[in-house]
Amino acid sequence: MSLLDDIDRAFDYRGDVTVVLYNGERIEGYLYNRVHDARPTPYIEMFPTDEPMPVTIPVDQIARIEFTGKDMAAGRSWEAWLKKVQKATAEGKVAEMYPELLD
Amino acid sequence: MGVPVSQMWTVASYVLGQRLRGNKRYPLVLMLEPLFRCNLACAGCGKIQYPAHILKRQLTPEQCFQAVEECGAPIVSIPGGEPLMHPQIDEIVRGLVERRKYIYLCTNALLLEEKLDLFEPSKYLTFSVHMDGPRKEHDFAVCRMGTYDVAVSAIKKAIGRGFRVTTNTTLFEGAEPEKIRGFFDEMMKLGVEGMMVSPGYSYPKAPDQDHFLHRNQTTQLFSMIFRNPKKHWRFNQSPLFIRFLMGKEEFECTPWGNPTYNIFGWQKPCYLLQEGYAKTFQELLETTDWENYGTPSRNSKCAHCMVHSGYEPTAVDRAFSSLSGFMKTAKASVLGGF
């Protein structure tokens, strides 16, 4: 799989990734945009986990992308909800879903 | 019709002005997402599935005002996330009212009673309360018991305080027409100004991909719901859009009609699909390959979509671009029925 494919996968991924640059730097954060047809150089944009502002990284500086964060959409499907309801009903309880705590 | 005359006049003069200037692509409603945080975790929602550091971020009031001025749409819808969780939502709303924008603040109403004192009633401000059907269906859809009752209480309080209040209902596979008709009766009894209704749609980043309606299911469902519509039902949306949902109109999507702005920028191409972001509204208009979207494009992601963010702008434009569209809109507005 090529780097561009990994960038597209990271763009669709609902979790943080770590972008490893050729200079050895590692940037962890949420990749929210990629512009493959940008001139002179394609680039990605991401919010690093601990920075207030987004960063732009030229694709030709990226060595690889690691999927290091939890997929925040996992377990949130309608089927997962139905299973939770069935289990709770069988136990005489009420099923509910809550957002994850942020702190 | 549930839309006040002053708002209709603003929209009508805006659309006619755009058409007279020959603008083929113009925005009607800005979808301003100031944050993705929410106090619910609905299984069908693809809007809030982000890491914590993204959910903690939010647009500043200045960023919101800049987006509103850049876009120029006469109506600003504020979805999210839950906008009432934004610590400066009152400042954002006040700034938009000063700019004479018609605001639909979309809320699940869990915080509405608590936050009501932050706002002043205005013809420019409407609380659009998310109600996905009768009590049992709504609570099930939002995965939390008791939310229907909290929302109903907040609706009553807001109406009592003189606020404009509408409901916003998304219907999914399995919705029962008779129950939805009864739900419309209940909402009108509460005294809401009007109701909005739309089919849900499976977009790629939503974790729930399977219980959204397909196009033929949508037209069947809405035909049954709106067969013999009751006189006291009022809708805060174009009658032509409802006719479209019933399969009585053929429309194409207008993805630029409801552009979306959030912490990532201007979303390409529409409110539901996230295929990239532009830094400015102009860049969004100029760099999005619009021909790749909508049913004529045969893009599978668009095949069954009939949601209001794509088709309501088409309906509004049609009302002002053809005599038949205008007549159908006028007839529905005056006589009721679709």
HADDOCK unambig.tbl for C-alpha pairs under 7 A between the chains (distance, minus, plus):
assign (segid A and resid 14 and name CA) (segid B and resid 49 and name CA) 6.30 0.50 0.50
assign (segid A and resid 14 and name CA) (segid B and resid 50 and name CA) 5.72 0.50 0.50
assign (segid A and resid 15 and name CA) (segid B and resid 50 and name CA) 6.27 0.50 0.50
assign (segid A and resid 15 and name CA) (segid B and resid 51 and name CA) 5.73 0.50 0.50
assign (segid A and resid 16 and name CA) (segid B and resid 51 and name CA) 6.72 0.50 0.50
assign (segid A and resid 32 and name CA) (segid B and resid 264 and name CA) 6.87 0.50 0.50
assign (segid A and resid 33 and name CA) (segid B and resid 276 and name CA) 5.38 0.50 0.50
assign (segid A and resid 33 and name CA) (segid B and resid 277 and name CA) 6.21 0.50 0.50
assign (segid A and resid 34 and name CA) (segid B and resid 276 and name CA) 6.72 0.50 0.50
assign (segid A and resid 49 and name CA) (segid B and resid 53 and name CA) 6.02 0.50 0.50
assign (segid A and resid 72 and name CA) (segid B and resid 49 and name CA) 5.15 0.50 0.50
assign (segid A and resid 72 and name CA) (segid B and resid 50 and name CA) 5.69 0.50 0.50
assign (segid A and resid 72 and name CA) (segid B and resid 51 and name CA) 6.42 0.50 0.50
assign (segid A and resid 73 and name CA) (segid B and resid 49 and name CA) 5.33 0.50 0.50
assign (segid A and resid 73 and name CA) (segid B and resid 207 and name CA) 5.47 0.50 0.50
assign (segid A and resid 76 and name CA) (segid B and resid 43 and name CA) 5.46 0.50 0.50
assign (segid A and resid 76 and name CA) (segid B and resid 207 and name CA) 5.75 0.50 0.50
assign (segid A and resid 77 and name CA) (segid B and resid 43 and name CA) 5.62 0.50 0.50
assign (segid A and resid 77 and name CA) (segid B and resid 207 and name CA) 4.86 0.50 0.50
assign (segid A and resid 77 and name CA) (segid B and resid 208 and name CA) 4.49 0.50 0.50
assign (segid A and resid 78 and name CA) (segid B and resid 43 and name CA) 5.33 0.50 0.50
assign (segid A and resid 78 and name CA) (segid B and resid 44 and name CA) 6.42 0.50 0.50
assign (segid A and resid 78 and name CA) (segid B and resid 208 and name CA) 5.14 0.50 0.50
assign (segid A and resid 81 and name CA) (segid B and resid 43 and name CA) 6.53 0.50 0.50
assign (segid A and resid 96 and name CA) (segid B and resid 143 and name CA) 5.08 0.50 0.50
assign (segid A and resid 96 and name CA) (segid B and resid 144 and name CA) 4.89 0.50 0.50
assign (segid A and resid 96 and name CA) (segid B and resid 145 and name CA) 6.95 0.50 0.50
assign (segid A and resid 97 and name CA) (segid B and resid 41 and name CA) 5.80 0.50 0.50
assign (segid A and resid 97 and name CA) (segid B and resid 143 and name CA) 5.38 0.50 0.50
assign (segid A and resid 97 and name CA) (segid B and resid 144 and name CA) 6.36 0.50 0.50
assign (segid A and resid 98 and name CA) (segid B and resid 40 and name CA) 5.92 0.50 0.50
assign (segid A and resid 98 and name CA) (segid B and resid 41 and name CA) 5.20 0.50 0.50
assign (segid A and resid 99 and name CA) (segid B and resid 39 and name CA) 6.34 0.50 0.50
assign (segid A and resid 99 and name CA) (segid B and resid 40 and name CA) 6.00 0.50 0.50
assign (segid A and resid 99 and name CA) (segid B and resid 41 and name CA) 5.02 0.50 0.50
assign (segid A and resid 102 and name CA) (segid B and resid 52 and name CA) 5.32 0.50 0.50
